[in-house]
């Protein structure tokens, strides 16, 4: 797809974890103007607006890749197919789903020319789960500490195992879940070139509304710093570089 053919790294993605399409479109417009690369129809937005969220994002931003964060657990082919037809470029399947579900999401993605992001949230072994998701055909790994999990278990961070996840797979990795702004900026240096900005960085994690009165400036400054961070193990065209010492 032309929207994906010019991928360069690092990539900055905004997670539109909002609950109405009007605010999501307004926020996306600010993000695009500020230089954000990918737009994510977050799970709250998909629950509130359904396919309409992806369709309207695609109509307004025809050249920006769109991630549909379905968190698919079953019905893999149908859910991926619906999102692809609505205009999504990426769909998210959970690493705790059955192998058959992951495979069916991948089947649909291959048929419709989109990509699959495998999410290792709440896996017993997140590193091994990432490896398993890649083996089933996932194109990207989301290394994820969930909202409720980190609220209950204080101090959890995706940064804790990020290096191990990156080392375990041969596909790009994204770290998600309560990152601070410095941690988000640091992700490319750990070999995780896909940096997502959402709750709580630019979306209020409790109210599901934008958290800054000057969102454009915040997004522009963070995006600029992310792109200045040296990217470990990945070339500008997305090709994985050899490990040091190889």
Secondary structure in CASP SS format (residue, H / E / C, confidence):
PFRMAT SS
TARGET T0000
AUTHOR 0000-0000-0000
METHOD secondary structure of the structure
MODEL  1
X C 1.00
X H 1.00
X H 1.00
X H 1.00
X H 1.00
X C 1.00
X C 1.00
X C 1.00
X C 1.00
X C 1.00
X E 1.00
X E 1.00
X E 1.00
X E 1.00
X E 1.00
X E 1.00
X C 1.00
X C 1.00
X C 1.00
X C 1.00
X H 1.00
X H 1.00
X H 1.00
X H 1.00
X H 1.00
X H 1.00
X H 1.00
X H 1.00
X H 1.00
X H 1.00
X H 1.00
X H 1.00
X H 1.00
X H 1.00
X C 1.00
X C 1.00
X C 1.00
X E 1.00
X E 1.00
X E 1.00
X E 1.00
X C 1.00
X H 1.00
X H 1.00
X H 1.00
X H 1.00
X H 1.00
X H 1.00
X H 1.00
X C 1.00
X H 1.00
X H 1.00
X H 1.00
X H 1.00
X H 1.00
X H 1.00
X H 1.00
X H 1.00
X H 1.00
X H 1.00
X C 1.00
X C 1.00
X C 1.00
X C 1.00
X C 1.00
X E 1.00
X E 1.00
X E 1.00
X E 1.00
X E 1.00
X E 1.00
X E 1.00
X C 1.00
X C 1.00
X C 1.00
X H 1.00
X H 1.00
X H 1.00
X H 1.00
X H 1.00
X H 1.00
X H 1.00
X H 1.00
X H 1.00
X H 1.00
X H 1.00
X C 1.00
X C 1.00
X C 1.00
X E 1.00
X E 1.00
X E 1.00
X E 1.00
X E 1.00
X C 1.00
X C 1.00
X C 1.00
X C 1.00
X H 1.00
X H 1.00
X H 1.00
X H 1.00
X H 1.00
X H 1.00
X H 1.00
X H 1.00
X H 1.00
X H 1.00
X H 1.00
X H 1.00
X H 1.00
X H 1.00
X C 1.00
X C 1.00
X E 1.00
X E 1.00
X E 1.00
X E 1.00
X E 1.00
X C 1.00
X C 1.00
X C 1.00
X C 1.00
X C 1.00
X C 1.00
X H 1.00
X H 1.00
X H 1.00
X H 1.00
X H 1.00
X H 1.00
X H 1.00
X H 1.00
X H 1.00
X H 1.00
X C 1.00
X C 1.00
X C 1.00
X C 1.00
X E 1.00
X E 1.00
X E 1.00
X E 1.00
X E 1.00
X C 1.00
X C 1.00
X H 1.00
X H 1.00
X H 1.00
X H 1.00
X H 1.00
X H 1.00
X C 1.00
X C 1.00
X C 1.00
X C 1.00
X C 1.00
X H 1.00
X H 1.00
X H 1.00
X C 1.00
X H 1.00
X H 1.00
X H 1.00
X H 1.00
X H 1.00
X H 1.00
X H 1.00
X C 1.00
X C 1.00
X C 1.00
X E 1.00
X E 1.00
X E 1.00
X E 1.00
X E 1.00
X C 1.00
X C 1.00
X C 1.00
X C 1.00
X H 1.00
X H 1.00
X H 1.00
X H 1.00
X H 1.00
X H 1.00
X H 1.00
X H 1.00
X H 1.00
X H 1.00
X C 1.00
X C 1.00
X C 1.00
X E 1.00
X E 1.00
X E 1.00
X E 1.00
X C 1.00
X E 1.00
X C 1.00
X C 1.00
X C 1.00
X E 1.00
X C 1.00
X C 1.00
X C 1.00
X C 1.00
X C 1.00
X C 1.00
X E 1.00
X C 1.00
X C 1.00
X C 1.00
X C 1.00
X H 1.00
X H 1.00
X H 1.00
X H 1.00
X H 1.00
X H 1.00
X H 1.00
X H 1.00
X H 1.00
X H 1.00
X H 1.00
X H 1.00
X H 1.00
X H 1.00
X C 1.00
X C 1.00
X C 1.00
X C 1.00
X C 1.00
X E 1.00
X C 1.00
X C 1.00
X C 1.00
X C 1.00
X C 1.00
X E 1.00
X C 1.00
X C 1.00
X C 1.00
X C 1.00
X C 1.00
X C 1.00
END
